[in-house]
Amino acid sequence: MAMAEGAALVSGGTTTVDAAMATGDRAGATTAFGRQMQLRRDPTTPGRFHVDVDPGWNCPIVPQGGVMAALAAEAMAQALDDPAQGLRTMTTVFVAQVPAGPVTIDATVLRRGRSMSQMSAVVRGEGADQGHVTTAVFGRDRGGFEFTDLTMPDVPGPADCPSFRDPPPAGVDFEPPPDRPEFAFWDRVEGRPAQGHAPWDDYVPTSSECAFWYRLDEPPMRADGTLDPRAVIALSDLMPSSVGERMGPGPRTWFPPSADLTVHLFGEARSEWLLASLRARRATAGYASVETALWDPSDRSLVAHAAQVMFLVFPDGAPTGADRLPVDQR
């Protein structure tokens, strides 16, 4: 979430997000992502910020939810203005679409504490009454237990994995669905599958687990060598592949808009690449519950964990009968 390309993570240890984000330090915001995170304070309304959101972040028809959540985090940090309190957790509910273009963010201090504070932010498009609603908790380092009860998957590194931008392997006859929209977001973010199956693979699914390497084309690295925490938030909102992995191969077209997004931030990343390990816990009634763990390969540390509910949209009609089930359960 943010901070200046900027910003130094709050004091040491397990801290999470960014002091500079809170102080408005934007030094070094020279990448497309860093420039997008720069907000303008409204001179007449306390806690109100303005930003023009570039359609280059569309995914596909409105800006990617993680980027918009990062903007909300930035506004809340600036409104709180307490560099000692880093962002610990945030939840966004996507009440209404927020299109690219002029955007207003209203950030509110719900409670300001000496060691922990609660914030909210409403992100709206120009002239809109509704948009995205975010709540968040910021807090100082408190001291306590230290463990990670999760292990980074052993997968090939990004240099040894194909890119989403590569053509299918020689001999593979595969064309994406003709009605698939363009995703401008993927012109700025590169993905490389490290675990799971490609769309053209013929396989019998047994699990939703899959993993991908993600990197912004212009990595927003800060002066201290760490990745802008706002970028971690943006890269956490890329979870639909786990549903496709569990369902298995098939021709049906579906889209997974997000109902919400919760991100827990644990620490700094020092790699341009992050490994996202995905899992879908349950799909039913037209919704799917999914989660991701984001890992820094430089020290195999868990940087963030995110979860969300997606609602599933089927342009050709929802599946019925056995088609509702994964291939191995039909």
N, C-alpha and C positions, 0 to 999 in steps of 0.2 A: 503494500500500500503505500506508500508513498513516501516519498520524501525526496528530497531533492535528488534528483538523481542525486539528490540531495540529501544528506542528512545523515547524521550519525545515529546509529542505533543507541538507544538509551543505555545507560551504564553497563555493563558486562554480563557475563554469565549467560543466563537463559533469557535475557531480555528479548523483546520482540520489536516492536517497530519503532520507530524513528523519531528521534528528537528533532531532527531538522524539519521534518514534516510539520512538527508542532510549531516551530519557530518561523516557518515560512522561508527557510533558507533554500534558495533554488540555484545555488551556484553549480555550474557544470551541467545544467539541463540542456544538453546539446543533442540528444537523441529524439527521435519522433515521439517515443513514449514519455520522456522527460518533459518535452515541450507540451504534450497534451495534459500533463498533470499540473500545469501552472494555472492557478485560479486568480481571478480579479475580485478583490473585496468590493462590495457595494458600499458606497460612501454614505448612504442614508439609512441602511437597515443593518443593525448589528447581527452578525452570524450569517449574513447572506453573501454568497459568492456567485460569480458568473464565469462561464467557460464556453468556448465554441468547440464542440466535439467534431472531430474530423471523420467523415464517412469512411475513411480508410480503415477504421476499426469495426466496420459493420460485419455482422456475423449471423445471418446474411443480410437482413433488411434494416436492422437497427444495431447500434454499437454493442459489442460483446459485453455481457453482464459483468464480467470480472473487471473490465476496464472502468465501467461505470461505478462499480463498488469501490474501486481504488480512488476514484474522484471523491466519493462520499467520505472515505476515510481521511483523505487529505483535508477536506473542509472541516471535519470534526476535530482533527488534530490542530488545525490553525485556530479554530474557535476555542478549544480548550487552552491552548498556549501554555503548556506545561511540559517542557522537554524531559523531565524526569519520569513522566508517566508514558510508557509505551503502549501501543495498541496490543491488546491480548486476544480479543475475540470480537467478531462482528457478524451480524445476521442481516441480510437484505431480503426483503419481500418485493418481488417485481409486480407491483400493483397494476401498472399500466406501462405501455411501451414509451421509451424516451428516445426520440429520433436524433440522428446527428444534426448538428447546427447549434443555435444558441440554447444553453442549458443554465438553469438557476438551481443552486443548492442552498437550502436553509439548514444550518447546523445549530443545534440547541444543546446546551449543557443541562442535562437532566438532574445531575447531582455532582458537585465538585467536592472531592474528598482529599485529604492529605496524602493518602496512599493509593486510592482508587477512585476513579470518576466514571460516570455513565453519560453517554452522549446519544444523540439521535440526529439523523439527517434525512431530508426529503429532497430528492432529485427530480426535477420536472423540466420538460421541454417548454419552449416559449409558448405562453398563453394557456398551458395545460393546468388543470386542477389537481391531477394525480400523476404519479410517476413511480419511483422506487423509494421505499421507506427502509431506512437502516437504523439499527441500534448497535451500540458498541460499548465495550468496557476497556478503559485505559488504566494502567496501574504501574506502580513502581516495582522494582525488584524487592522481594520480601524474604528470600531465603527459605529453604525447605528441602523436601526430598528431591532426588535426581535419578531418573531412570527413563528409558524408552522401551516399552514393551511391544516393539514392532521392529521388523528387520527389513532393511533395504533389499529388494530382490537382486539376485545375482544375474545380471543381464549384460549383453555386449554394450560397450560404450558407444556414444553417438557417432564416432568416426567409423564404427563397424556396422551401423544400421542404415537402411535405406531412408530416403527422405520422402515425405508426402509429395514433394515436387517432382520426384523421379517418375518416369514412365513405368508401366508394368514391365516385368521381366520379359526377355525375349521368348517368344512362343506363347505368351499368355494373351488370349483374346478377351480383352475386358474394356468396356466403355462405361463411364458413369451414366446414371439415368439421365435421359434428355431433359427432364424437368428439374434437375438439380440446380439450385440458384448459385450465383457467384458469392464467395465468401472473401471479401476484401481483407478481412483479418489475417488470413493465411498468406497474404502477400507481405506481411510484416512480422509474422511469427512462423518459425519453422518447427515442424513436428517430425519425429523419427520413431517408428514403432520398434520396440525392443522386446516385447513379449505379447503373444496373441497371434491372431490370424489376419491376413489381408482380405479385402473384399472378394477377391477372386479365388480364395482357397476353398476347396471342397473338404469339409471336416465335420466331425460329429462333436458338438460342444459338450463340455463337462463342467465348465466353470466360467464365471464372468471375469476372472482376474486377467488383467492385461496391463501393459506398461508402455509409456512413451517418453521420449526425451523431448523437451520443449526449450526453445531459445528465441528471444526477440532478435530480429536481424541486426538491429542496432542495440546491443545489450546495454542497458542503463546501469553501468557500473559506477559506483561512487569513488571518491578520491581515496578512501581507505581500502579499496579493493573488494568491497562487498556489493552484492546486487541490490538495487533499489527495492526495498520491501514492497512498494506498491506493485511492482512487476510480479511478485510472488502471488499477490491477490488476483491479479489478472490471469495468471497461468493456472490458478486453482479451478477456474470455471470452465474446464474442458473434460467433462466426465461421460458423455453419452456412449463412447466406444465400449464401455463395459456391458451395456445392454445388448449391443450388437454382437459382442463376443459370446454372450450366454445364449442368445437366440439361435445363432448359427447362420449358415448361408441361406440366402433366399432373395427373391426379386422384389419383395414388397418395399415400397418407399415410405419412410416415416421421418418425422422431425421431432426433436426433443426440447421445446422451449422450457426455460427454467421457471419454476414457481418461486424458488427462494435460493439463497446461497449463504451458508455459514462457513466462516474461515477462522481457524485458530492459528495464531502465529507463535512460533517457538524460538526462533533465532535467526541469525544472519546466514546468508549463502555467499560463498566466495567463488562460485562457478557461474559462468555464463549459461550453462546448461543445467536444467533441473530434471530429475526423473520423477514422473507422475505414475504412481502405482494405483490402479483403479479397481474398484469392485462395485457391483450392483447387488445390493442386499435383497431387494424384493421388487417385483413388478406386479401390479394388480390394478384392476378397475381403471386402466388408462393412465396410471401414474407409475413412476419408478423411483426408488430410493437408491441413491448412488453416493460413493465417497471416493476421495483421493488422498494419498499421502505424497507429499512433495519432499524429495531428497536432494541433498547437496552431495554430488559424487566426490568432491575434494576430501571430505572427511566422513562420508556416509552418515551424516547427521540428518535428522528429521527436522525440516525447516517449517512445515505447516501441514495441517490436516484440514480438509474441507468436506462438506457434505451438502447434499441438496435433494429436493424432490423435483423431478421433471414431469410435465404432462405430455403425453404422447399424441402426436397429430398424424393421422393417416390420410393423405390426400385422396386415396382411392377407396376409402372406407376402412373401418377398424377390422382386424382379423376376427374370424369366428371359428368355432369348433377347435379342431386340433392345431390349426394355424396359430392359435394364441400361445402355444407351448413351445419351448425350445425343441430343436430337432431331435435330441436324444430322448425326449419324453412323449413323443407323438406315437 
